[in-house]
């Protein structure tokens, strides 16, 4: 088989590697496409090693067909189209995945485009609903509204009956957010998101904030929270260390939560398996009903993985970037 290998100076090369087989309770997937995530950029730069025991190959989500079933796996068939959440190994022709992390391809979604769903669907549902308790009628503020996670979060929020506010940069990204259903679109380059959210909520603020910036937005995010609000931090693009005013949190009875998906266990409470089960039960019907769809900003052949990384790093893309591995 072939996979992407990180060579010297972070160069990505498509080369022959050792074949793999599924272990116990694993499913071997012949990959059709892989999603590109910022974690892949960090890993390629040597700044984000995979969890212990995980594949050293890049790639956190794929779609494809089942090539083989490991011992103990039931309920799946060889040749069945699937998509999967990974701890690594997606930039390749084949990947062995723990069975609890494999999902059927949602109705109406082309096989290759299904690779754009696992990471964003599991991230958004686990954080907004399972962790922060987002429910109908509440206002959710999503930073990076035109990103892969942001475009998915907008659609899920609307499907849940929530008011959705987003921050976005370029005008075309703001327009996309509005088209997807964001009621409040904030141009972060020339507008204060705290003032705008307060103005749109009669001074109350956001019930839930999904944040990819980390330290740079910490204090203002707390200011933007409503009483009993929840700030969920899933990224550190704005730094790792910030000052937290505990008095503000106490006054609002608010919470600041930081989560990660890749390092979670396969099974058990708050595991990847539990999240995947929740996503299939709750998000896949939204996809089947046309309320949520994968937003694809660009597609590359797998041998152009380096170019795909450059595009994601540039910020000049909306939605997800996919790597095509096989027709």
ROTOR-574073 format. One record per residue (C-alpha): residue number from 1; residue in one letter; x, y, z. Coordinates in nm, 4 decimals, m for minus. Each point is the difference from the previous one (the first is absolute). Example, Ala and Ser with C-alpha at 12.3 -4.5 7.8 and 13.67 -1.06 7.14 Angstrom:
% residues 2
[r 1,'a',[1.2300,m0.4500,0.7800]]
[r 2,'s',[0.1370,0.3440,m0.0660]]
***
This chain:
% residues 327
[r 1,'x',[0.0000,0.0000,0.0000]]
[r 2,'x',[0.0943,0.3665,m0.0244]]
[r 3,'x',[m0.0301,0.2820,0.2504]]
[r 4,'x',[0.1159,0.3557,0.0531]]
[r 5,'x',[0.3301,0.0111,0.1881]]
[r 6,'x',[0.1340,0.3148,0.1645]]
[r 7,'x',[0.3543,0.0401,m0.1308]]
[r 8,'x',[0.2668,0.2487,0.1042]]
[r 9,'x',[m0.1089,0.3619,0.0467]]
[r 10,'x',[m0.3640,m0.1084,0.0118]]
[r 11,'x',[m0.0204,m0.1004,m0.3663]]
[r 12,'x',[m0.2869,m0.2413,m0.0694]]
[r 13,'x',[0.0720,m0.2884,m0.2381]]
[r 14,'x',[m0.2265,m0.2809,m0.1277]]
[r 15,'x',[0.1996,m0.3206,0.0251]]
[r 16,'x',[m0.0230,m0.3734,0.0494]]
[r 17,'x',[m0.0261,m0.1218,0.3599]]
[r 18,'x',[m0.0690,m0.3260,0.1792]]
[r 19,'x',[m0.3457,m0.1487,m0.0482]]
[r 20,'x',[m0.2330,m0.0034,0.2998]]
[r 21,'x',[m0.2692,m0.2393,0.1212]]
[r 22,'x',[m0.2845,0.0541,0.2446]]
[r 23,'x',[0.0599,m0.1037,0.3594]]
[r 24,'x',[m0.2587,m0.1303,0.2408]]
[r 25,'x',[m0.3126,0.2183,0.0008]]
[r 26,'x',[0.1363,0.2038,m0.2913]]
[r 27,'x',[m0.1289,0.0665,m0.3509]]
[r 28,'x',[0.2316,0.0399,m0.2996]]
[r 29,'x',[m0.1203,0.2763,m0.2325]]
[r 30,'x',[0.1081,0.0459,m0.3606]]
[r 31,'x',[0.0136,0.3782,m0.0049]]
[r 32,'x',[m0.1826,0.2079,m0.2581]]
[r 33,'x',[0.0757,0.3426,0.1492]]
[r 34,'x',[0.1507,0.1576,0.3103]]
[r 35,'x',[m0.0818,0.3275,0.1717]]
[r 36,'x',[0.2693,0.2586,0.0731]]
[r 37,'x',[0.0089,0.1540,0.3483]]
[r 38,'x',[0.2188,0.2516,0.1799]]
[r 39,'x',[0.1226,m0.2799,0.2228]]
[r 40,'x',[0.1592,m0.1515,m0.3119]]
[r 41,'x',[0.1935,0.3216,m0.0606]]
[r 42,'x',[0.1245,0.0020,0.3581]]
[r 43,'x',[0.0999,m0.3658,m0.0123]]
[r 44,'x',[0.1852,0.0462,m0.3285]]
[r 45,'x',[0.1929,0.2839,0.1643]]
[r 46,'x',[0.0942,m0.2235,0.2936]]
[r 47,'x',[m0.2193,0.1894,0.2472]]
[r 48,'x',[m0.2839,m0.2465,0.0585]]
[r 49,'x',[0.1031,m0.3649,0.0363]]
[r 50,'x',[m0.2751,m0.2631,m0.0240]]
[r 51,'x',[m0.1255,m0.1695,0.3170]]
[r 52,'x',[0.1964,m0.3042,0.1236]]
[r 53,'x',[m0.0663,m0.3018,m0.2192]]
[r 54,'x',[m0.1605,0.1979,m0.2826]]
[r 55,'x',[0.1232,0.0007,m0.3582]]
[r 56,'x',[0.2792,0.2459,m0.0729]]
[r 57,'x',[m0.1601,0.0735,m0.3380]]
[r 58,'x',[m0.1946,0.3254,m0.0332]]
[r 59,'x',[m0.3774,0.0047,m0.0362]]
[r 60,'x',[m0.2849,0.0087,0.2525]]
[r 61,'x',[m0.3003,m0.0873,m0.2191]]
[r 62,'x',[m0.0726,m0.2015,m0.3124]]
[r 63,'x',[m0.2710,m0.1492,m0.2154]]
[r 64,'x',[0.0223,m0.3181,m0.2004]]
[r 65,'x',[m0.1135,m0.3613,m0.0102]]
[r 66,'x',[0.0589,m0.2830,0.2445]]
[r 67,'x',[0.2844,m0.2238,m0.1220]]
[r 68,'x',[0.0161,m0.2452,0.2911]]
[r 69,'x',[m0.1415,m0.0599,0.3477]]
[r 70,'x',[0.2157,m0.0764,0.3000]]
[r 71,'x',[m0.0774,m0.2727,0.2488]]
[r 72,'x',[m0.3053,0.0759,0.2119]]
[r 73,'x',[m0.1521,0.2597,m0.2351]]
[r 74,'x',[m0.3702,m0.0464,m0.0770]]
[r 75,'x',[m0.2697,0.2109,m0.1625]]
[r 76,'x',[0.2144,0.1068,m0.2986]]
[r 77,'x',[0.0567,m0.1486,m0.3460]]
[r 78,'x',[0.2999,m0.0047,m0.2331]]
[r 79,'x',[m0.0622,0.2493,m0.2821]]
[r 80,'x',[m0.2300,0.2183,0.2116]]
[r 81,'x',[0.0530,0.3769,m0.0456]]
[r 82,'x',[0.1053,0.1654,0.3270]]
[r 83,'x',[0.1705,0.3014,0.1492]]
[r 84,'x',[0.2070,0.0044,0.3168]]
[r 85,'x',[0.1561,0.2093,0.2729]]
[r 86,'x',[0.3701,m0.0779,0.0455]]
[r 87,'x',[0.2835,0.0630,0.2416]]
[r 88,'x',[0.2259,m0.0061,m0.3080]]
[r 89,'x',[0.0655,m0.1874,m0.3226]]
[r 90,'x',[m0.2372,0.1678,m0.2447]]
[r 91,'x',[0.2498,0.1191,m0.2635]]
[r 92,'x',[0.0378,m0.3504,m0.1443]]
[r 93,'x',[m0.1602,m0.2643,m0.2194]]
[r 94,'x',[m0.1168,m0.2037,0.2989]]
[r 95,'x',[m0.0568,0.0640,0.3699]]
[r 96,'x',[m0.0917,m0.2293,0.2895]]
[r 97,'x',[m0.2606,0.1625,0.2249]]
[r 98,'x',[m0.1541,m0.1061,0.3334]]
[r 99,'x',[m0.3525,m0.1159,m0.0874]]
[r 100,'x',[m0.1710,0.2472,0.2394]]
[r 101,'x',[0.1432,0.2882,m0.2042]]
[r 102,'x',[m0.1470,m0.1128,m0.3334]]
[r 103,'x',[m0.3249,0.1496,m0.1327]]
[r 104,'x',[m0.2265,m0.0737,m0.2945]]
[r 105,'x',[0.0091,0.2617,m0.2749]]
[r 106,'x',[m0.3053,0.2257,0.0455]]
[r 107,'x',[m0.2705,m0.0186,m0.2623]]
[r 108,'x',[0.0410,0.2392,m0.2954]]
[r 109,'x',[0.3716,0.0667,0.0682]]
[r 110,'x',[0.2488,m0.1132,m0.2708]]
[r 111,'x',[0.2581,m0.2430,0.1338]]
[r 112,'x',[0.2983,0.2328,m0.0417]]
[r 113,'x',[m0.1807,0.2956,0.1558]]
[r 114,'x',[m0.0843,m0.2084,0.3064]]
[r 115,'x',[0.3656,0.0392,0.1012]]
[r 116,'x',[m0.0823,0.3611,0.0880]]
[r 117,'x',[m0.2428,m0.1020,0.2746]]
[r 118,'x',[0.1521,m0.2145,0.2796]]
[r 119,'x',[0.2307,0.2531,0.1651]]
[r 120,'x',[m0.2330,0.3002,m0.0205]]
[r 121,'x',[m0.3131,m0.1956,0.0906]]
[r 122,'x',[0.1603,m0.1628,0.3035]]
[r 123,'x',[0.1658,0.3245,0.1107]]
[r 124,'x',[m0.3122,0.2122,m0.0333]]
[r 125,'x',[m0.2494,m0.2422,0.1529]]
[r 126,'x',[0.2239,m0.1041,0.2892]]
[r 127,'x',[0.0817,0.3580,0.0923]]
[r 128,'x',[m0.3190,0.1941,m0.0685]]
[r 129,'x',[m0.2534,m0.2599,0.1115]]
[r 130,'x',[0.1651,m0.2703,0.2103]]
[r 131,'x',[0.2301,0.2383,0.1888]]
[r 132,'x',[m0.1637,0.3451,m0.0084]]
[r 133,'x',[m0.3632,m0.1133,m0.0114]]
[r 134,'x',[m0.1035,0.2228,m0.2914]]
[r 135,'x',[m0.3752,m0.0158,m0.0576]]
[r 136,'x',[m0.2749,0.1639,m0.2047]]
[r 137,'x',[m0.0494,0.3706,0.0561]]
[r 138,'x',[0.3522,0.0656,0.1259]]
[r 139,'x',[0.2608,0.2140,m0.1734]]
[r 140,'x',[0.3291,m0.1601,m0.0980]]
[r 141,'x',[0.3026,0.2043,m0.1100]]
[r 142,'x',[0.2396,m0.1846,m0.2301]]
[r 143,'x',[0.3428,0.1473,m0.0655]]
[r 144,'x',[0.1409,m0.0791,m0.3436]]
[r 145,'x',[m0.3430,m0.0398,m0.1523]]
[r 146,'x',[0.1285,m0.0769,m0.3505]]
[r 147,'x',[0.2358,m0.2768,0.1117]]
[r 148,'x',[m0.0823,m0.3681,m0.0312]]
[r 149,'x',[m0.1167,m0.0130,0.3601]]
[r 150,'x',[m0.1717,0.3370,m0.0272]]
[r 151,'x',[m0.2037,m0.0802,m0.3108]]
[r 152,'x',[m0.1151,m0.3245,0.1595]]
[r 153,'x',[m0.0788,0.1658,0.3345]]
[r 154,'x',[m0.2177,0.2618,m0.1693]]
[r 155,'x',[m0.2130,m0.2655,m0.1669]]
[r 156,'x',[m0.0335,m0.2147,0.3116]]
[r 157,'x',[m0.0900,0.3046,0.2094]]
[r 158,'x',[m0.2716,0.1018,m0.2437]]
[r 159,'x',[m0.1328,m0.3582,m0.0167]]
[r 160,'x',[m0.0234,m0.0023,0.3805]]
[r 161,'x',[m0.2072,0.3189,m0.0062]]
[r 162,'x',[0.2699,0.2286,0.1376]]
[r 163,'x',[0.1016,0.3524,m0.0900]]
[r 164,'x',[0.3471,m0.0132,m0.1520]]
[r 165,'x',[0.2578,0.2782,0.0121]]
[r 166,'x',[0.3399,m0.0302,m0.1677]]
[r 167,'x',[0.3208,0.1898,m0.0487]]
[r 168,'x',[0.1618,m0.0048,m0.3446]]
[r 169,'x',[0.2578,0.1992,m0.1938]]
[r 170,'x',[m0.0335,0.0501,m0.3750]]
[r 171,'x',[m0.3320,0.1084,m0.1487]]
[r 172,'x',[m0.0433,m0.3230,m0.1960]]
[r 173,'x',[0.0401,m0.1973,0.3226]]
[r 174,'x',[m0.2569,0.2174,0.1739]]
[r 175,'x',[m0.2407,m0.0540,m0.2895]]
[r 176,'x',[0.0448,m0.3776,0.0210]]
[r 177,'x',[m0.0798,0.0035,0.3718]]
[r 178,'x',[m0.3186,0.1945,m0.0664]]
[r 179,'x',[m0.1004,m0.2383,m0.2801]]
[r 180,'x',[0.0392,m0.2932,0.2395]]
[r 181,'x',[m0.2368,0.1614,0.2487]]
[r 182,'x',[0.2086,0.2154,0.2327]]
[r 183,'x',[m0.2310,0.2742,0.1273]]
[r 184,'x',[0.2787,0.2249,0.1317]]
[r 185,'x',[0.3156,0.0294,m0.2114]]
[r 186,'x',[0.2826,0.1998,0.1571]]
[r 187,'x',[0.3002,0.1204,m0.1989]]
[r 188,'x',[0.2680,m0.0418,0.2642]]
[r 189,'x',[0.2448,0.2323,m0.1777]]
[r 190,'x',[m0.2129,0.3107,0.0476]]
[r 191,'x',[m0.2676,m0.0907,0.2549]]
[r 192,'x',[0.0045,m0.0878,0.3714]]
[r 193,'x',[m0.1727,m0.3351,0.0407]]
[r 194,'x',[m0.0754,0.0674,0.3683]]
[r 195,'x',[m0.1908,0.3191,m0.0749]]
[r 196,'x',[m0.1836,m0.1577,m0.2931]]
[r 197,'x',[m0.1102,m0.3089,0.1924]]
[r 198,'x',[m0.1186,0.2099,0.2913]]
[r 199,'x',[m0.1898,0.2310,m0.2340]]
[r 200,'x',[m0.1709,m0.2950,m0.1703]]
[r 201,'x',[m0.1035,m0.1568,0.3321]]
[r 202,'x',[m0.1197,0.3006,0.1960]]
[r 203,'x',[0.3223,0.0023,0.1988]]
[r 204,'x',[m0.0220,m0.3659,0.1037]]
[r 205,'x',[0.2763,m0.1572,m0.2101]]
[r 206,'x',[0.0592,m0.3446,m0.1497]]
[r 207,'x',[m0.1169,m0.3156,0.1730]]
[r 208,'x',[0.2788,m0.2047,m0.1582]]
[r 209,'x',[0.3239,0.1061,m0.1709]]
[r 210,'x',[0.2062,m0.2395,m0.2126]]
[r 211,'x',[0.3513,0.1404,m0.0161]]
[r 212,'x',[0.3033,m0.0909,m0.2119]]
[r 213,'x',[0.2161,0.2954,0.1058]]
[r 214,'x',[0.0842,m0.0749,0.3619]]
[r 215,'x',[0.2016,0.2589,0.1904]]
[r 216,'x',[m0.0525,0.2969,m0.2330]]
[r 217,'x',[m0.3784,m0.0113,0.0417]]
[r 218,'x',[m0.0261,m0.1292,0.3574]]
[r 219,'x',[m0.0898,0.3212,0.1832]]
[r 220,'x',[m0.2342,0.1288,m0.2707]]
[r 221,'x',[m0.1694,m0.3388,m0.0260]]
[r 222,'x',[m0.0811,0.0135,0.3691]]
[r 223,'x',[m0.1382,0.3512,m0.0522]]
[r 224,'x',[m0.2206,m0.1325,m0.2808]]
[r 225,'x',[m0.1484,m0.2836,0.2079]]
[r 226,'x',[m0.3544,0.0147,0.1317]]
[r 227,'x',[m0.0796,m0.0947,0.3617]]
[r 228,'x',[0.0509,m0.3773,0.0398]]
[r 229,'x',[0.1806,0.0016,m0.3358]]
[r 230,'x',[0.2687,m0.2459,m0.1101]]
[r 231,'x',[0.3210,0.0789,m0.1870]]
[r 232,'x',[0.1424,m0.3098,m0.1698]]
[r 233,'x',[0.3572,0.0379,m0.1253]]
[r 234,'x',[0.1088,m0.2456,m0.2710]]
[r 235,'x',[0.2969,0.1826,m0.1552]]
[r 236,'x',[0.2994,0.2168,0.0813]]
[r 237,'x',[0.0545,0.2002,m0.3185]]
[r 238,'x',[0.0209,0.3129,0.2162]]
[r 239,'x',[0.2437,m0.1358,0.2560]]
[r 240,'x',[0.0062,m0.2315,0.2999]]
[r 241,'x',[0.0244,0.2328,0.3002]]
[r 242,'x',[m0.2555,0.2624,0.0981]]
[r 243,'x',[m0.1243,0.1775,0.3102]]
[r 244,'x',[m0.3349,m0.1160,0.1365]]
[r 245,'x',[m0.2116,0.2327,0.2128]]
[r 246,'x',[m0.1602,m0.2354,0.2531]]
[r 247,'x',[m0.2217,0.2813,0.1251]]
[r 248,'x',[m0.1709,0.0256,m0.3384]]
[r 249,'x',[m0.0643,m0.3737,m0.0017]]
[r 250,'x',[m0.1433,0.0043,0.3506]]
[r 251,'x',[m0.2242,0.2927,m0.0837]]
[r 252,'x',[m0.1425,m0.1848,m0.3010]]
[r 253,'x',[0.0072,m0.3512,0.1494]]
[r 254,'x',[0.1805,m0.0799,m0.3252]]
[r 255,'x',[0.2391,m0.2766,m0.0968]]
[r 256,'x',[0.3166,m0.0281,m0.2071]]
[r 257,'x',[0.0633,m0.3477,m0.1411]]
[r 258,'x',[0.2871,m0.1239,m0.2160]]
[r 259,'x',[m0.0385,m0.3237,m0.1938]]
[r 260,'x',[0.1883,m0.2215,m0.2461]]
[r 261,'x',[m0.1279,m0.2790,m0.2212]]
[r 262,'x',[0.3083,m0.1821,m0.1250]]
[r 263,'x',[0.1266,m0.1088,0.3428]]
[r 264,'x',[m0.3299,m0.1453,0.1243]]
[r 265,'x',[m0.0214,m0.3769,0.0569]]
[r 266,'x',[m0.1707,m0.2221,m0.2546]]
[r 267,'x',[m0.2764,m0.1180,0.2341]]
[r 268,'x',[m0.1560,0.0859,0.3322]]
[r 269,'x',[m0.1470,0.3261,0.1348]]
[r 270,'x',[0.0871,0.3142,m0.2017]]
[r 271,'x',[0.1815,m0.2199,m0.2528]]
[r 272,'x',[0.0282,0.0197,m0.3777]]
[r 273,'x',[m0.2314,m0.2979,m0.0255]]
[r 274,'x',[m0.2667,0.1711,0.2082]]
[r 275,'x',[0.0307,0.3187,m0.2050]]
[r 276,'x',[m0.0194,m0.1901,m0.3303]]
[r 277,'x',[m0.3163,m0.1776,0.1182]]
[r 278,'x',[m0.1563,0.3350,0.0930]]
[r 279,'x',[0.0943,0.1529,m0.3355]]
[r 280,'x',[m0.1511,m0.2858,m0.2010]]
[r 281,'x',[m0.3192,0.0157,0.2074]]
[r 282,'x',[m0.0419,0.3778,m0.0052]]
[r 283,'x',[0.2015,0.1653,m0.2784]]
[r 284,'x',[m0.0362,m0.2566,m0.2776]]
[r 285,'x',[m0.3806,0.0504,m0.0087]]
[r 286,'x',[0.0653,0.3733,m0.0446]]
[r 287,'x',[0.2261,m0.0832,m0.2948]]
[r 288,'x',[m0.2574,m0.2372,m0.1476]]
[r 289,'x',[m0.2653,0.2711,0.0304]]
[r 290,'x',[0.2188,0.2543,m0.1811]]
[r 291,'x',[0.0356,0.2216,0.3069]]
[r 292,'x',[0.3756,m0.0621,0.0242]]
[r 293,'x',[0.2423,m0.0650,m0.2842]]
[r 294,'x',[0.3782,m0.0161,m0.0347]]
[r 295,'x',[0.1463,0.3283,m0.1211]]
[r 296,'x',[0.2950,m0.0768,m0.2294]]
[r 297,'x',[0.2324,0.2907,m0.0666]]
[r 298,'x',[0.2637,m0.1830,m0.2052]]
[r 299,'x',[0.1036,m0.3475,m0.1147]]
[r 300,'x',[0.3478,m0.1264,m0.0860]]
[r 301,'x',[0.1502,m0.3308,m0.1056]]
[r 302,'x',[0.1782,m0.1731,0.2870]]
[r 303,'x',[0.3390,0.0684,m0.1601]]
[r 304,'x',[m0.0775,0.3724,0.0340]]
[r 305,'x',[m0.0340,m0.0200,0.3781]]
[r 306,'x',[0.2683,0.2652,0.0415]]
[r 307,'x',[m0.1982,0.2467,m0.2120]]
[r 308,'x',[m0.3124,m0.0780,0.2012]]
[r 309,'x',[0.1872,0.0807,0.3204]]
[r 310,'x',[0.1243,0.3273,m0.1452]]
[r 311,'x',[m0.3559,0.1009,m0.0911]]
[r 312,'x',[m0.1327,m0.0786,0.3474]]
[r 313,'x',[0.2881,0.1879,0.1601]]
[r 314,'x',[m0.0694,0.3051,m0.2200]]
[r 315,'x',[m0.3570,0.0341,0.1231]]
[r 316,'x',[m0.1200,0.0557,m0.3576]]
[r 317,'x',[m0.2569,m0.2796,0.0103]]
[r 318,'x',[m0.3457,m0.0485,0.1449]]
[r 319,'x',[m0.1302,m0.3336,0.1210]]
[r 320,'x',[0.2001,m0.3216,m0.0241]]
[r 321,'x',[0.2939,m0.1040,m0.2168]]
[r 322,'x',[m0.0008,m0.3586,m0.1274]]
[r 323,'x',[0.2741,m0.2250,m0.1351]]
[r 324,'x',[m0.1198,m0.2451,m0.2659]]
[r 325,'x',[0.1654,m0.3368,0.0436]]
[r 326,'x',[m0.2003,m0.2245,m0.2366]]
[r 327,'x',[m0.2945,0.0301,m0.2373]]
***
